[in-house]
Amino acid sequence: MHTVTLRTVGRTIRIDCEEPATRALVTATYGHMQAERAAIDLHYTVGRDAGGFFIERDGRERRAAPDDGTFLARFDEDFAIEVQKLRPELFFVHAAVLTLSDSAFMLVTESGGGKSTLCWALSHQGYRYLSDELGPIDLDLLDVHPFTRALMMKTTPPRSFYPIPAATLRSSRGWHVAAEDLPGGVGAGPTRLTAIFFLRRNPAASAPSARPIRAAEAAARLYANSLNQLAHRGDGLDAAIRITTGAACFELVTTPDLPAASSLLTTTLKGIPRDQT
């Protein structure tokens, strides 16, 4: 038995891996979260049997997965839900999060909307990584907590921009770039959220574009991409309004030209008045 101990959003997770291959998948994906053993808040047992991979959690029956990508997807789904239960006071958004200096910004869109690919591109511009999946927000401070799972891309970046390192884990779902391998590095601890970019793909556009959006529109869009709304007052709408009135909000229309989108985002960030950052 190989034990992996993780620490994220102030909680400790123990994962008992019954054989080396499963441990390798877990450490390749969540290795940046590894911590010293401590009193645990969440416990998993994972491994392989005749049917493929399996996931067990205290209080839940064994869940099977036929291949490595499905195993990681199902584990990640359960892990994200349970972390939300452990920290219900945080407002969880389905988003990528990066930092520059002491400020954080979010890339918000539905699954498959390009947030991870743009996150990968922005890491090459010196932005530090906090997450490509979960943005847990402290509603009092508007700080975003790290969730430094490996950055996951289902397809390679278009036009050979920013190639994926050869040593990157590739599962049946795609590529999993370990947080420590991102060129921009990893952000340190909770960081004040100052901007939110709602992504919209338009492959037919001649160039990416950005426009500021009002807090009411931003709140509706943030709410639609949030995960634990019902854990909060007013079914989470008050929380969405609190966040979008405390950060500059934009719609960013993206194209396959990742360098142009990255440059536009950087220019937009620089244009935010200092009293809003």
C-alpha positions in Angstrom: 0.0 0.0 0.0 1.3 3.4 -1.0 -0.2 6.5 0.8 -0.3 9.9 -0.8 -1.3 12.9 1.5 -2.7 16.0 -0.1 -3.4 19.5 1.3 -5.7 21.9 -0.4 -8.1 24.7 0.7 -6.9 24.1 4.3 -8.0 20.4 4.4 -6.0 17.1 4.3 -6.8 14.3 2.0 -5.4 10.8 2.3 -5.2 8.5 -0.7 -4.2 4.9 -0.2 -3.0 3.5 -3.5 -3.0 -0.3 -3.7 -0.4 -0.6 -6.5 2.3 1.5 -8.1 0.6 2.4 -11.4 -2.3 4.0 -9.7 0.0 5.9 -7.3 1.9 7.2 -10.3 -1.3 8.6 -11.8 -2.3 10.3 -8.6 1.1 11.8 -8.0 1.4 13.0 -11.6 -1.9 14.8 -11.3 -2.0 16.0 -7.7 1.7 15.9 -6.8 1.9 19.7 -6.2 -0.7 19.3 -3.4 1.4 16.7 -1.5 1.9 17.5 2.2 3.1 15.9 5.4 0.7 13.3 7.0 -1.8 14.9 9.4 -5.3 14.4 10.8 -7.3 13.6 7.7 -10.6 15.2 6.5 -11.2 12.9 3.5 -10.0 9.4 2.8 -9.8 7.4 -0.5 -8.5 4.0 -1.5 -7.7 3.6 -5.2 -6.2 0.8 -7.3 -6.7 -1.7 -10.0 -8.6 -5.0 -10.3 -9.7 -7.3 -13.1 -12.2 -4.8 -14.4 -9.7 -1.9 -14.5 -9.3 0.9 -12.0 -11.4 1.6 -8.9 -12.1 4.4 -6.4 -13.4 3.9 -2.9 -14.3 6.6 -0.4 -15.5 6.3 3.1 -19.3 6.2 3.0 -19.5 5.4 -0.7 -19.5 2.1 -2.7 -16.5 1.3 -4.9 -16.6 3.0 -8.3 -15.1 1.4 -11.3 -13.2 3.0 -14.3 -12.1 1.1 -17.4 -9.0 3.2 -18.2 -6.6 5.8 -16.8 -8.4 8.8 -18.2 -11.8 7.7 -16.9 -10.2 6.9 -13.5 -8.7 10.5 -13.3 -12.0 12.1 -14.4 -14.1 10.2 -11.9 -11.7 10.7 -9.1 -11.4 14.4 -9.9 -15.2 14.8 -10.0 -15.7 13.2 -6.6 -12.7 15.0 -5.1 -14.0 18.4 -6.2 -17.5 17.7 -4.7 -16.1 16.5 -1.4 -13.8 19.5 -1.1 -16.8 21.8 -1.5 -18.5 20.0 1.3 -15.4 20.4 3.5 -15.3 24.2 2.9 -19.0 25.2 2.3 -18.2 28.8 3.2 -16.1 29.2 0.1 -17.8 30.0 -3.2 -16.5 27.5 -5.8 -16.4 28.6 -9.5 -15.6 26.4 -12.5 -12.6 28.4 -13.7 -8.9 28.6 -14.4 -7.0 31.0 -12.1 -3.7 32.7 -12.6 -1.8 35.4 -10.7 0.6 38.3 -11.3 2.3 39.8 -8.3 -0.3 40.0 -5.6 -3.4 39.8 -7.8 -5.4 36.9 -9.3 -7.7 36.7 -12.3 -10.1 34.0 -13.4 -10.9 32.5 -16.8 -14.5 31.4 -16.7 -16.3 29.3 -19.3 -18.2 26.0 -19.7 -16.3 22.7 -20.0 -14.5 22.6 -23.4 -14.5 26.4 -23.7 -10.8 26.8 -23.9 -9.8 28.0 -20.4 -7.1 25.3 -19.9 -5.5 26.0 -23.3 -5.4 29.7 -22.7 -4.2 29.1 -19.2 -1.3 27.1 -20.6 -0.5 29.9 -23.1 -0.6 32.5 -20.3 1.8 30.5 -18.2 4.3 31.0 -21.0 3.9 34.8 -20.5 5.0 34.6 -16.8 1.6 34.3 -15.1 1.6 32.0 -12.1 -0.8 29.1 -11.9 -3.4 28.5 -9.2 -5.9 26.2 -10.9 -7.4 25.2 -14.3 -10.6 23.7 -12.7 -11.7 25.2 -9.4 -11.7 28.7 -8.1 -12.6 28.6 -4.4 -13.3 32.2 -3.3 -13.3 33.6 0.3 -16.3 35.9 0.2 -15.0 38.2 3.0 -11.6 38.8 1.5 -12.2 38.0 -2.2 -9.1 35.8 -2.1 -8.9 32.8 -4.4 -7.4 29.6 -2.9 -5.1 27.4 -5.0 -6.3 24.1 -6.4 -3.1 23.0 -8.1 -4.2 19.9 -9.9 -2.3 19.2 -13.1 -3.4 21.4 -16.0 -5.5 19.2 -18.3 -5.8 19.7 -22.0 -8.0 17.4 -24.2 -6.3 18.5 -27.4 -2.9 20.1 -28.3 -2.8 23.9 -28.6 -3.7 25.0 -32.1 -1.2 25.9 -34.8 1.6 24.2 -32.7 1.6 27.2 -30.2 3.2 26.3 -26.9 3.9 22.6 -27.5 3.3 20.2 -24.6 6.5 18.7 -23.0 7.2 15.2 -24.2 7.3 13.8 -20.6 3.8 15.0 -19.8 1.3 12.3 -18.6 -1.0 11.4 -21.4 -4.2 9.5 -20.5 -7.2 8.4 -22.6 -8.6 11.9 -21.9 -5.7 14.0 -22.9 -2.6 15.6 -21.5 -2.0 16.4 -17.8 0.7 19.0 -17.3 2.0 18.9 -13.7 1.7 22.2 -11.9 5.4 22.2 -11.2 6.1 21.9 -14.9 4.3 25.0 -15.9 6.7 27.6 -17.3 5.3 30.5 -15.3 5.5 28.7 -12.0 2.8 28.3 -9.3 1.2 31.1 -7.2 1.8 31.1 -3.4 -1.3 30.8 -1.3 -4.7 32.6 -1.5 -4.6 35.7 -3.7 -6.9 38.7 -4.1 -9.2 38.3 -7.1 -9.1 41.5 -9.1 -10.4 40.5 -12.6 -12.7 37.9 -14.2 -12.6 37.1 -17.9 -15.6 35.3 -19.3 -14.4 33.4 -22.4 -16.3 33.0 -25.6 -14.8 31.1 -28.5 -15.3 32.5 -32.0 -13.0 30.6 -34.5 -14.4 32.7 -37.3 -13.3 36.0 -35.8 -10.3 37.8 -37.4 -8.8 38.6 -34.0 -9.6 38.2 -30.3 -11.5 41.0 -28.6 -12.4 42.2 -25.1 -15.1 44.3 -23.6 -16.0 45.3 -20.1 -19.3 44.0 -18.8 -21.5 45.3 -16.0 -21.7 43.6 -12.7 -25.3 42.4 -13.3 -24.4 40.5 -16.5 -21.2 39.3 -14.9 -23.1 38.0 -11.8 -25.4 36.0 -14.0 -22.6 34.5 -16.0 -20.5 33.7 -12.8 -23.6 32.1 -11.2 -24.1 29.8 -14.2 -20.5 28.6 -13.8 -20.5 28.2 -10.0 -20.7 24.8 -8.3 -22.0 25.3 -4.7 -24.5 28.1 -5.0 -27.1 26.4 -2.8 -24.6 26.4 0.2 -24.8 30.2 0.3 -27.4 32.8 1.3 -29.9 33.7 -1.4 -29.0 30.4 -3.2 -25.6 32.0 -4.1 -26.8 35.0 -6.0 -25.7 37.4 -3.2 -22.2 35.8 -3.4 -22.0 36.1 -7.2 -23.0 39.8 -6.9 -20.4 40.3 -4.1 -17.6 38.8 -6.3 -18.5 40.6 -9.6 -18.8 44.0 -7.8 -15.4 43.5 -6.3 -13.5 42.6 -9.5 -13.3 44.1 -13.0 -15.2 41.9 -15.4 -14.8 41.3 -19.1 -15.9 39.2 -22.0 -12.9 37.9 -23.9 -13.7 36.5 -27.3 -10.9 34.1 -28.3 -9.7 32.7 -31.6 -7.1 30.0 -32.3 -4.4 32.7 -32.1 -3.3 32.1 -28.5 -0.4 34.7 -28.5 -2.9 37.4 -29.6 -5.4 36.4 -27.0 -2.7 36.4 -24.3 -1.4 39.8 -25.4 -4.9 41.2 -25.4 -5.6 39.9 -21.9 -2.4 41.4 -20.6 -3.2 44.8 -22.2 -6.7 44.6 -20.6 -5.3 43.9 -17.2 -2.9 46.8 -17.4 -5.8 49.1 -18.2 -7.7 48.3 -15.0 -7.6 51.4 -12.7 -5.2 50.9 -9.8 -8.0 51.5 -7.3 -9.8 48.4 -8.7 -6.8 46.1 -8.2 
